[in-house]
Structure formats: structure tokens, C-alpha cells
């Protein structure tokens, strides 16, 4: 079974995979199954794409090439670690308003890998060819 934890709520920060929420789902499954017999069948989903959230609550899924374009165009001075999303973000401004961009980083992916290792489960990568090449360094 793949535990698909790509989004779970309506708030902007809930549209990204939260490590704690994904793990709570995995624990619920493990409570109701024979852990040793089914653990190898559990796959924790990793996303290799990001999201560009507008101030009005709408968002656009972004791939690696679009992420690089945004970085080059807006040159963010600061990346923030967002605890609720367990992911880095940066903001940029356009005439229509402020955008908040979330995109996987080695730290965010490592957090999810460590969680899978802790529970001795596998990983499923969503959109594998649409991330950044350095993701494979992990």
C-alpha cells in the first residue's frame, strides 16, 4: 500500500506533505496490521515537485525547471524552513500580490527518508523525473 500524503487540507500549508501527518497515517495502518508481514508493503510518498501559492489561496504545481526560473527571476534573499510543511519556502512579489513557493530540498527529503527508515518502510517517489538532479544525491 502506498500512503499518499500529498495534501490533506484547505489551508496553503496543508497542501504540502507534512512529515508528522504522513507518519500518523502510517502508524494507524500499522496498528491494524501484522507489522512484520505488511511493513515491507508500506511506501511513504515523496513528492519531487513544488507549489507556488498566491495570496488568494490558489496555487500552481511547479516542476524543477519552473523552480529554477523563479529563483533566477526573483533572486530570493532568504529561504525559510517551514515546520508545518517540513519544507523550505521563499516569497516573491508581483503586482497581483505575494507568492509563497515551496519546493523540496535535500533537508526536506532527508526528513522523510529518515522517517521511512525509522519505521522500516519503503518510499514511493511521485513525479520522479520532474525534480532537481541533486535530489538523487541522497
DSSP file (Angstrom, degrees, kcal/mol; ACC not computed):
  #  RESIDUE AA STRUCTURE BP1 BP2  ACC     N-H-->O    O-->H-N    N-H-->O    O-->H-N    TCO  KAPPA ALPHA  PHI   PSI    X-CA   Y-CA   Z-CA
    1    1 A X              0   0    0      0, 0.0    42,-2.0     0, 0.0     2,-0.5   0.000 360.0 360.0 360.0 137.0    0.0    0.0    0.0
    2    2 A X  E     -a   43   0A   0     40,-0.2     2,-1.1    42,-0.0    42,-0.2  -0.881 360.0-142.0 -98.0 127.3    1.2    3.5   -0.8
    3    3 A X  E     -a   44   0A   0     40,-2.9    42,-1.5    -2,-0.5     2,-0.8  -0.778  19.1-156.3 -88.7  99.7    0.4    6.1    1.8
    4    4 A X        +     0   0    0     -2,-1.1     3,-0.2    40,-0.1    40,-0.1  -0.687  25.4 163.5 -83.3 110.0   -0.3    9.0   -0.4
    5    5 A X        +     0   0    0     -2,-0.8    13,-0.2     1,-0.1     3,-0.1  -0.304  25.8 127.3-122.1  47.2    0.2   12.1    1.7
    6    6 A X  S    S-     0   0    0      1,-0.3     2,-0.3    11,-0.1    -1,-0.1   0.857  81.8 -11.6 -78.0 -34.7    0.4   14.8   -1.0
    7    7 A X        +     0   0    0     -3,-0.2    -1,-0.3     9,-0.1     8,-0.2  -0.977  51.7 173.6-158.9 156.0   -2.1   17.1    0.5
    8    8 A X        +     0   0    0      6,-1.9     2,-0.3    -2,-0.3     7,-0.2   0.389  59.6  31.4-148.6   4.7   -4.7   16.9    3.2
    9    9 A X        -     0   0    0      5,-0.6    -1,-0.1     2,-0.2     0, 0.0  -0.908  69.4-109.1-155.8-177.7   -6.4   20.2    3.9
   10   10 A X  S    S+     0   0    0     -2,-0.3     2,-0.1    -3,-0.1     5,-0.1   0.669  83.3  94.9 -96.3 -19.9   -7.6   23.6    2.5
   11   11 A X  S >> S-     0   0    0      1,-0.1     3,-1.1     3,-0.0     4,-0.6  -0.430  85.3-116.1 -72.1 150.5   -5.0   25.8    4.1
   12   12 A X  G >4 S+     0   0    0      1,-0.3     3,-1.2     2,-0.2    -1,-0.1   0.879 115.2  49.9 -56.9 -41.2   -2.0   26.7    2.0
   13   13 A X  G >4 S+     0   0    0      1,-0.3     3,-0.8     2,-0.2    -1,-0.3   0.714 104.1  60.6 -72.8 -17.4    0.5   25.0    4.3
   14   14 A X  G <4 S+     0   0    0     -3,-1.1    -6,-1.9     1,-0.2    -5,-0.6   0.578  86.5  75.5 -83.1  -8.6   -1.7   21.8    4.4
   15   15 A X  G << S+     0   0    0     -3,-1.2     2,-0.3    -4,-0.6    -1,-0.2   0.489  89.1  70.3 -81.2  -1.6   -1.3   21.4    0.6
   16   16 A X  S <  S-     0   0    0     -3,-0.8     2,-0.3    -4,-0.1    -8,-0.2  -0.814  99.8 -91.9-112.0 155.5    2.2   20.1    1.1
   17   17 A X        -     0   0    0     -2,-0.3     2,-0.5   -10,-0.1   -11,-0.1  -0.499  37.6-155.0 -69.0 124.3    3.2   16.8    2.7
   18   18 A X     >  -     0   0    0     -2,-0.3     4,-2.5   -13,-0.2     5,-0.2  -0.887  11.1-143.8-100.7 131.1    3.7   17.1    6.4
   19   19 A X  H  > S+     0   0    0     -2,-0.5     4,-2.5     1,-0.2     5,-0.2   0.924 100.2  49.4 -58.1 -47.1    6.1   14.5    7.9
   20   20 A X  H  > S+     0   0    0      1,-0.2     4,-2.1     2,-0.2    -1,-0.2   0.894 111.8  48.0 -63.8 -39.6    4.1   14.2   11.1
   21   21 A X  H  > S+     0   0    0      2,-0.2     4,-1.8     1,-0.2    -1,-0.2   0.916 112.2  49.1 -67.4 -43.1    0.7   13.8    9.3
   22   22 A X  H  X S+     0   0    0     -4,-2.5     4,-2.0     1,-0.2    -2,-0.2   0.910 111.9  49.0 -61.5 -42.1    2.2   11.1    7.0
   23   23 A X  H  X S+     0   0    0     -4,-2.5     4,-2.9    -5,-0.2    -1,-0.2   0.864 105.9  56.2 -68.6 -35.7    3.7    9.2    9.9
   24   24 A X  H  X S+     0   0    0     -4,-2.1     4,-2.1     1,-0.2    -1,-0.2   0.908 108.6  48.8 -61.1 -39.5    0.4    9.3   11.8
   25   25 A X  H  X S+     0   0    0     -4,-1.8     4,-2.0     2,-0.2    -2,-0.2   0.910 110.9  49.5 -65.7 -41.7   -1.3    7.7    8.9
   26   26 A X  H  X S+     0   0    0     -4,-2.0     4,-2.6     1,-0.2    -2,-0.2   0.925 110.3  50.8 -62.8 -44.2    1.4    5.0    8.7
   27   27 A X  H  X S+     0   0    0     -4,-2.9     4,-1.9     1,-0.2    -1,-0.2   0.893 107.6  53.5 -61.9 -39.4    1.1    4.4   12.4
   28   28 A X  H  X S+     0   0    0     -4,-2.1     4,-0.8     2,-0.2    -1,-0.2   0.910 110.7  46.5 -61.7 -41.7   -2.6    3.9   12.1
   29   29 A X  H >< S+     0   0    0     -4,-2.0     3,-0.8     1,-0.2     4,-0.4   0.924 111.4  51.6 -64.9 -43.5   -2.1    1.4    9.3
   30   30 A X  H >< S+     0   0    0     -4,-2.6     3,-0.7     1,-0.2     5,-0.2   0.807 102.2  60.6 -67.0 -28.5    0.5   -0.4   11.4
   31   31 A X  H 3< S+     0   0    0     -4,-1.9    -1,-0.2     1,-0.2    -2,-0.2   0.811 110.5  41.5 -64.8 -28.6   -1.8   -0.6   14.4
   32   32 A X  T << S+     0   0    0     -4,-0.8     2,-0.3    -3,-0.8    -1,-0.2   0.342 111.6  60.3-104.5   5.7   -4.3   -2.6   12.4
   33   33 A X  S <  S-     0   0    0     -3,-0.7     2,-1.0    -4,-0.4     3,-0.1  -0.883  94.9 -93.5-129.1 160.7   -2.0   -4.9   10.5
   34   34 A X     >  -     0   0    0     -2,-0.3     4,-2.2     1,-0.2     3,-0.4  -0.666  42.0-148.7 -71.0 106.0    0.6   -7.6   11.4
   35   35 A X  H  > S+     0   0    0     -2,-1.0     4,-2.2     1,-0.2     5,-0.2   0.857  90.0  44.7 -50.6 -47.0    3.7   -5.2   11.4
   36   36 A X  H  4 S+     0   0    0      1,-0.2     4,-0.4     2,-0.2    -1,-0.2   0.872 115.4  47.0 -69.8 -36.0    6.2   -7.8   10.2
   37   37 A X  H  4 S+     0   0    0     -3,-0.4    -1,-0.2     1,-0.2    -2,-0.2   0.802 126.4  25.8 -76.2 -28.7    4.0   -9.3    7.5
   38   38 A X  H >X S+     0   0    0     -4,-2.2     3,-1.9     2,-0.1     4,-0.6   0.587  93.4  90.4-113.6 -13.0    2.9   -5.9    6.0
   39   39 A X  G >< S+     0   0    0     -4,-2.2     3,-1.5    -5,-0.4    83,-0.4   0.882  85.8  56.2 -54.9 -42.1    5.6   -3.4    6.8
   40   40 A X  G 34 S+     0   0    0     -4,-0.4    -1,-0.3     1,-0.3    -2,-0.1   0.672 102.7  58.2 -67.5 -14.2    7.5   -4.1    3.6
   41   41 A X  G <4 S+     0   0    0     -3,-1.9     2,-0.4    80,-0.0    -1,-0.3   0.601  84.7  96.4 -88.9 -12.6    4.4   -3.3    1.6
   42   42 A X    <<  -     0   0    0     -3,-1.5    80,-2.4    -4,-0.6     2,-0.5  -0.657  53.4-172.4 -83.3 129.7    4.1    0.2    3.0
   43   43 A X  E     -ab   2 122A   0    -42,-2.0   -40,-2.9    -2,-0.4     2,-0.6  -0.987  15.4-145.3-123.8 126.0    5.5    3.0    0.9
   44   44 A X  E     -ab   3 123A   0     78,-2.8    80,-2.0    -2,-0.5     2,-0.2  -0.801  27.1-123.7 -91.5 122.8    5.8    6.6    2.2
   45   45 A X  E     - b   0 124A   0    -42,-1.5     2,-0.4    -2,-0.6    80,-0.2  -0.467  24.4-169.6 -76.6 132.6    5.2    9.0   -0.7
   46   46 A X  E     - b   0 125A   0     78,-3.2    80,-3.8    -2,-0.2     2,-0.4  -0.958  12.4-145.6-113.9 136.1    7.8   11.7   -1.6
   47   47 A X  E     - b   0 126A   0     -2,-0.4    80,-0.2    78,-0.2    57,-0.1  -0.859  11.4-168.0-102.2 139.7    7.0   14.4   -4.0
   48   48 A X        +     0   0    0     78,-1.8     2,-0.3    -2,-0.4    16,-0.2   0.103  68.0  75.8-107.4  19.4    9.6   15.8   -6.3
   49   49 A X        -     0   0    0     14,-0.1    55,-0.3    77,-0.1    14,-0.2  -0.809  66.2-146.3-123.3 167.4    7.6   18.8   -7.4
   50   50 A X  E     -C   62   0B   0     12,-3.1    12,-2.0    -2,-0.3     2,-0.3  -0.468   8.7-121.7-121.5-167.6    6.7   22.1   -5.6
   51   51 A X  E     -CD  61 102B   0     51,-2.7    51,-2.8    10,-0.3     2,-0.6  -0.998   2.3-152.7-145.8 139.0    3.9   24.6   -5.3
   52   52 A X  E     -CD  60 101B   0      8,-2.6     8,-1.8    -2,-0.3     2,-0.4  -0.941  22.3-160.9-111.6 106.9    3.6   28.3   -5.9
   53   53 A X  E     -CD  59 100B   0     47,-3.1    47,-2.5    -2,-0.6     6,-0.2  -0.764   2.2-151.2 -95.3 130.3    0.9   29.7   -3.6
   54   54 A X  E >   - D   0  99B   0      4,-3.0     3,-1.9    -2,-0.4    45,-0.2  -0.558  30.9-106.7 -91.6 162.4   -0.7   33.1   -4.4
   55   55 A X  T 3  S+     0   0    0     43,-0.7    44,-0.1     1,-0.3    -1,-0.1   0.711 116.5  64.2 -61.7 -21.5   -2.1   35.4   -1.7
   56   56 A X  T 3  S-     0   0    0      2,-0.1    -1,-0.3     1,-0.0     3,-0.1   0.404 120.2-104.3 -85.8   4.6   -5.7   34.5   -2.8
   57   57 A X  S <  S+     0   0    0     -3,-1.9     2,-0.1     1,-0.4    -2,-0.1   0.280  83.3 122.5  94.2 -11.5   -5.2   30.8   -1.7
   58   58 A X        -     0   0    0     -5,-0.1    -4,-3.0     2,-0.0    -1,-0.4  -0.461  40.8-168.5 -79.3 157.1   -4.8   29.4   -5.3
   59   59 A X  E     -C   53   0B   0     -6,-0.2     2,-0.4    -2,-0.1    -6,-0.2  -0.975  18.0-145.3-145.4 160.7   -1.6   27.5   -6.2
   60   60 A X  E     -C   52   0B   0     -8,-1.8    -8,-2.6    -2,-0.3     2,-0.2  -0.992  24.5-125.1-124.8 130.7    0.2   26.1   -9.1
   61   61 A X  E     -C   51   0B   0     -2,-0.4     2,-0.4   -10,-0.2   -10,-0.3  -0.571  33.1-158.0 -70.1 137.1    2.2   22.9   -9.0
   62   62 A X  E     -C   50   0B   0    -12,-2.0   -12,-3.1    -2,-0.2     2,-0.2  -0.952   7.2-149.3-125.4 143.5    5.7   23.7  -10.2
   63   63 A X     >  -     0   0    0     -2,-0.4     4,-2.3   -14,-0.2     3,-0.4  -0.457  40.7 -88.4 -98.7 174.3    8.4   21.4  -11.6
   64   64 A X  H  > S+     0   0    0     66,-2.5     4,-2.3     1,-0.2     5,-0.2   0.866 124.3  52.1 -53.7 -44.1   12.2   21.7  -11.4
   65   65 A X  H  > S+     0   0    0      1,-0.2     4,-1.9     2,-0.2    -1,-0.2   0.890 111.3  47.0 -65.0 -38.1   12.6   23.9  -14.4
   66   66 A X  H  > S+     0   0    0     -3,-0.4     4,-2.4     2,-0.2    -1,-0.2   0.877 109.8  54.5 -69.0 -37.5   10.0   26.4  -13.2
   67   67 A X  H  X S+     0   0    0     -4,-2.3     4,-2.3     2,-0.2    -2,-0.2   0.929 108.5  48.2 -59.9 -46.0   11.5   26.5   -9.8
   68   68 A X  H  X S+     0   0    0     -4,-2.3     4,-2.5     1,-0.2    -1,-0.2   0.899 109.8  53.2 -62.5 -41.1   14.9   27.4  -11.3
   69   69 A X  H  X S+     0   0    0     -4,-1.9     4,-2.6     1,-0.2    -2,-0.2   0.922 109.1  49.1 -59.2 -44.7   13.2   30.1  -13.4
   70   70 A X  H  X S+     0   0    0     -4,-2.4     4,-2.7     2,-0.2     5,-0.4   0.911 110.7  50.1 -62.4 -42.5   11.6   31.6  -10.3
   71   71 A X  H  X S+     0   0    0     -4,-2.3     4,-1.9     1,-0.2    -1,-0.2   0.922 114.0  44.8 -61.7 -44.3   15.0   31.6   -8.4
   72   72 A X  H  < S+     0   0    0     -4,-2.5    -2,-0.2     1,-0.2    -1,-0.2   0.889 117.5  44.6 -67.6 -39.2   16.7   33.3  -11.3
   73   73 A X  H  < S+     0   0    0     -4,-2.6    -2,-0.2    -5,-0.2    -1,-0.2   0.903 127.5  24.2 -73.0 -42.4   13.9   35.9  -11.8
   74   74 A X  H  < S-     0   0    0     -4,-2.7    -3,-0.2    -5,-0.2    -2,-0.2   0.597  82.0-152.9-105.7 -13.2   13.3   36.9   -8.2
   75   75 A X     <  -     0   0    0     -4,-1.9    -4,-0.1    -5,-0.4    -3,-0.1   0.898  19.8-143.0  41.0  66.0   16.6   36.0   -6.5
   76   76 A X        -     0   0    0      1,-0.2    -1,-0.1    -5,-0.1     3,-0.1  -0.317   9.1-152.8 -61.4 137.0   15.2   35.4   -3.1
   77   77 A X  S    S+     0   0    0      1,-0.2     2,-0.4    -3,-0.1    -1,-0.2   0.629  75.4  31.2 -83.6 -14.0   17.4   36.6   -0.3
   78   78 A X        -     0   0    0     13,-0.2     2,-0.4     2,-0.0    13,-0.4  -0.997  57.9-157.5-150.9 138.2   16.1   34.2    2.3
   79   79 A X        -     0   0    0     -2,-0.4     2,-0.4    11,-0.1    11,-0.2  -0.954  20.3-151.8-111.8 136.3   14.8   30.6    2.4
   80   80 A X  E     -E   89   0B   0      9,-2.9     9,-2.2    -2,-0.4     2,-0.7  -0.865  12.8-132.1-109.9 142.1   12.7   29.7    5.4
   81   81 A X  E     -E   88   0B   0     -2,-0.4     2,-0.7     7,-0.2     7,-0.2  -0.838  23.9-153.7 -88.4 118.7   12.2   26.3    7.0
   82   82 A X  E  >> -E   87   0B   0      5,-2.8     4,-1.7    -2,-0.7     5,-1.4  -0.847   6.3-161.2-100.7 112.3    8.5   25.9    7.5
   83   83 A X  T  45S+     0   0    0     -2,-0.7    -1,-0.2     1,-0.2     3,-0.1   0.887  87.6  53.3 -61.2 -42.3    7.8   23.5   10.3
   84   84 A X  T  45S+     0   0    0      1,-0.2    -1,-0.2     2,-0.1   -64,-0.1   0.863 120.3  32.7 -65.4 -34.6    4.2   22.7    9.3
   85   85 A X  T  45S-     0   0    0     -3,-0.3    -1,-0.2     2,-0.2    -2,-0.2   0.591  97.3-137.3 -93.8 -11.8    5.2   21.8    5.8
   86   86 A X  T  <5S+     0   0    0     -4,-1.7     2,-0.3     1,-0.2    -3,-0.2   0.921  71.5 100.6  51.8  46.4    8.6   20.3    6.7
   87   87 A X  E   <S-E   82   0B   0     -5,-1.4    -5,-2.8    17,-0.1    -1,-0.2  -0.984  77.2-102.3-154.9 156.8    9.9   22.1    3.7
   88   88 A X  E     -EF  81 103B   0     15,-0.5    15,-1.3    -2,-0.3     2,-0.3  -0.541  38.7-178.6 -82.0 152.1   11.8   25.2    2.7
   89   89 A X  E     -EF  80 102B   0     -9,-2.2    -9,-2.9    13,-0.2     2,-0.3  -0.959  13.4-168.6-143.1 162.1   10.0   28.2    1.2
   90   90 A X  E     - F   0 101B   0     11,-1.7    11,-3.2    -2,-0.3     2,-0.3  -0.965  16.1-134.6-144.3 162.0   10.7   31.6   -0.2
   91   91 A X  E     + F   0 100B   0    -13,-0.4     2,-0.3    -2,-0.3     9,-0.2  -0.862  17.8 180.0-116.9 151.2    8.5   34.6   -1.1
   92   92 A X  E     - F   0  99B   0      7,-1.7     7,-3.1    -2,-0.3     2,-0.4  -0.979  19.8-129.5-143.9 157.9    8.4   36.8   -4.1
   93   93 A X  E     + F   0  98B   0     -2,-0.3     2,-0.3     5,-0.2     5,-0.2  -0.861  22.2 173.1-113.2 141.5    6.2   39.8   -5.1
   94   94 A X  E >   - F   0  97B   0      3,-2.4     3,-1.9    -2,-0.4    -2,-0.0  -0.869  51.4 -97.2-129.8 166.6    4.3   40.5   -8.2
   95   95 A X  T 3  S+     0   0    0     -2,-0.3     3,-0.1     1,-0.3    -1,-0.0   0.844 125.3  55.3 -54.4 -32.3    1.8   43.4   -8.9
   96   96 A X  T 3  S-     0   0    0      1,-0.2     2,-0.3    -3,-0.0    -1,-0.3   0.604 123.2 -84.7 -78.4 -10.6   -1.0   40.9   -8.1
   97   97 A X  E <   - F   0  94B   0     -3,-1.9    -3,-2.4   -43,-0.1     2,-0.3  -0.881  59.6 -33.9 141.0-172.2    0.4   40.1   -4.7
   98   98 A X  E     - F   0  93B   0     -2,-0.3   -43,-0.7    -5,-0.2     2,-0.4  -0.651  45.5-157.7 -89.0 140.1    2.8   38.0   -2.7
   99   99 A X  E     -DF  54  92B   0     -7,-3.1    -7,-1.7    -2,-0.3     2,-0.5  -0.901   4.2-154.6-113.3 146.2    3.6   34.4   -3.7
  100  100 A X  E     -DF  53  91B   0    -47,-2.5   -47,-3.1    -2,-0.4     2,-0.5  -0.989  14.0-159.8-121.2 121.2    5.0   31.7   -1.3
  101  101 A X  E     -DF  52  90B   0    -11,-3.2   -11,-1.7    -2,-0.5     2,-0.4  -0.884   7.8-171.7-108.6 126.9    6.9   29.0   -3.1
  102  102 A X  E     +DF  51  89B   0    -51,-2.8   -51,-2.7    -2,-0.5     2,-0.3  -0.946  13.9 162.8-112.4 136.5    7.6   25.6   -1.5
  103  103 A X  E     - F   0  88B   0    -15,-1.3   -15,-0.5    -2,-0.4   -53,-0.2  -0.982  42.2 -96.4-151.7 142.1    9.9   23.1   -3.2
  104  104 A X        -     0   0    0     -2,-0.3     2,-0.3   -55,-0.3   -17,-0.1  -0.244  40.6-174.6 -58.8 145.2   11.7   20.0   -1.9
  105  105 A X     >  -     0   0    0      1,-0.0     4,-2.6    30,-0.0     5,-0.3  -0.819  43.9 -96.7-128.3 171.6   15.2   20.4   -0.7
  106  106 A X  H  > S+     0   0    0     -2,-0.3     4,-2.7     1,-0.2     5,-0.2   0.893 125.6  52.4 -58.4 -37.2   17.8   17.8    0.4
  107  107 A X  H  > S+     0   0    0      2,-0.2     4,-2.2     1,-0.2    -1,-0.2   0.939 110.3  45.9 -64.8 -46.2   16.8   18.6    4.0
  108  108 A X  H  > S+     0   0    0      1,-0.2     4,-1.4     2,-0.2    -2,-0.2   0.899 116.2  45.6 -66.1 -38.9   13.0   18.1    3.4
  109  109 A X  H  X S+     0   0    0     -4,-2.6     4,-2.4     1,-0.2    -1,-0.2   0.905 110.7  53.8 -68.1 -40.6   13.7   14.9    1.5
  110  110 A X  H  X S+     0   0    0     -4,-2.7     4,-2.9    -5,-0.3     5,-0.2   0.886 104.5  55.5 -61.3 -39.1   16.1   13.7    4.2
  111  111 A X  H  X S+     0   0    0     -4,-2.2     4,-1.7     1,-0.2    -1,-0.2   0.911 111.2  44.3 -58.6 -42.3   13.5   14.2    6.9
  112  112 A X  H  X S+     0   0    0     -4,-1.4     4,-2.1     2,-0.2    -2,-0.2   0.868 112.4  51.4 -72.4 -37.3   11.1   12.0    5.0
  113  113 A X  H  X S+     0   0    0     -4,-2.4     4,-2.5     2,-0.2    -2,-0.2   0.926 109.6  50.5 -64.0 -44.6   13.7    9.4    4.3
  114  114 A X  H  X S+     0   0    0     -4,-2.9     4,-2.4     1,-0.2    -2,-0.2   0.886 108.8  52.4 -61.0 -38.8   14.7    9.2    8.0
  115  115 A X  H  X S+     0   0    0     -4,-1.7     4,-1.6    -5,-0.2    -1,-0.2   0.921 110.0  47.8 -63.7 -43.2   11.0    8.8    8.9
  116  116 A X  H  <>S+     0   0    0     -4,-2.1     5,-2.4     1,-0.2     4,-0.5   0.907 112.2  49.6 -64.1 -41.5   10.7    5.9    6.5
  117  117 A X  H ><5S+     0   0    0     -4,-2.5     3,-0.9     1,-0.2    -2,-0.2   0.901 106.3  56.5 -63.1 -40.8   13.9    4.3    7.9
  118  118 A X  H 3<5S+     0   0    0     -4,-2.4    -1,-0.2     1,-0.3    -2,-0.2   0.893 115.5  36.5 -58.2 -41.2   12.7    4.7   11.4
  119  119 A X  T 3<5S-     0   0    0     -4,-1.6    -1,-0.3    -5,-0.1    -2,-0.2   0.380 109.8-122.6 -95.3   3.8    9.5    2.7   10.7
  120  120 A X  T < 5 +     0   0    0     -3,-0.9     2,-0.3    -4,-0.5    -3,-0.2   0.918  66.4 132.3  56.3  48.3   11.3    0.3    8.3
  121  121 A X      < -     0   0    0     -5,-2.4    -1,-0.2    -6,-0.1   -78,-0.2  -0.780  52.8-109.6-121.6 169.2    9.0    1.1    5.4
  122  122 A X  E     -b   43   0A   0    -80,-2.4   -78,-2.8   -83,-0.4     2,-0.3  -0.223  24.3-119.2 -91.2-177.3    9.8    1.9    1.8
  123  123 A X  E     -b   44   0A   0    -80,-0.3     2,-0.4    -2,-0.1   -78,-0.2  -0.935  11.3-160.4-124.7 147.2    9.5    5.1   -0.3
  124  124 A X  E     -b   45   0A   0    -80,-2.0   -78,-3.2    -2,-0.3     2,-0.6  -0.996  16.0-146.7-124.7 124.5    7.5    5.9   -3.4
  125  125 A X  E >   -b   46   0A   0     -2,-0.4     3,-0.5   -80,-0.2     2,-0.5  -0.818   7.6-151.6 -98.1 122.8    8.6    8.9   -5.4
  126  126 A X  E 3  S+b   47   0A   0    -80,-3.8   -78,-1.8    -2,-0.6   -77,-0.1  -0.781  79.5   3.2 -91.5 131.4    5.9   11.0   -7.1
  127  127 A X  T >  S+     0   0    0     -2,-0.5     3,-1.9   -80,-0.2    -1,-0.2   0.938  76.7 178.7  64.5  49.5    7.0   12.8  -10.3
  128  128 A X  G X  S+     0   0    0     -3,-0.5     3,-0.7     1,-0.3    -2,-0.1   0.822  74.0  47.4 -57.5 -38.0   10.5   11.3  -10.2
  129  129 A X  G 3  S+     0   0    0      1,-0.2    -1,-0.3     2,-0.0    -2,-0.1   0.411 101.8  67.0 -85.5   4.7   11.7   13.0  -13.4
  130  130 A X  G <  S+     0   0    0     -3,-1.9   -66,-2.5    -4,-0.1    -1,-0.2   0.291  85.3  79.1-111.6  10.0   10.4   16.4  -12.5
  131  131 A X  S <  S-     0   0    0     -3,-0.7     2,-0.3    -4,-0.2   -67,-0.1  -0.033  90.9 -71.1 -95.9-156.5   12.6   17.3   -9.6
  132  132 A X    >   -     0   0    0      1,-0.1     3,-1.9   -68,-0.1     4,-0.3  -0.771  36.9-121.1-102.0 148.3   16.2   18.5   -9.5
  133  133 A X  G >  S+     0   0    0     -2,-0.3     3,-1.5     1,-0.3     4,-0.1   0.838 108.5  63.6 -57.6 -35.4   19.1   16.3  -10.3
  134  134 A X  G >  S+     0   0    0      1,-0.3     3,-1.8     2,-0.2    -1,-0.3   0.614  80.4  82.5 -70.9  -9.1   20.7   16.8   -6.9
  135  135 A X  G X  S+     0   0    0     -3,-1.9     3,-1.2     1,-0.3    -1,-0.3   0.823  83.8  62.3 -58.9 -29.8   17.8   15.0   -5.3
  136  136 A X  G <  S+     0   0    0     -3,-1.5    -1,-0.3    -4,-0.3    -2,-0.2   0.539  79.7  84.3 -77.0  -4.8   19.4   11.7   -6.2
  137  137 A X  G <         0   0    0     -3,-1.8    -1,-0.3     1,-0.3    -2,-0.2   0.715 360.0 360.0 -68.7 -19.5   22.4   12.6   -4.0
  138  138 A X    <         0   0    0     -3,-1.2    -1,-0.3    -4,-0.2    -2,-0.1   0.472 360.0 360.0 -80.0 360.0   20.5   11.2   -1.1
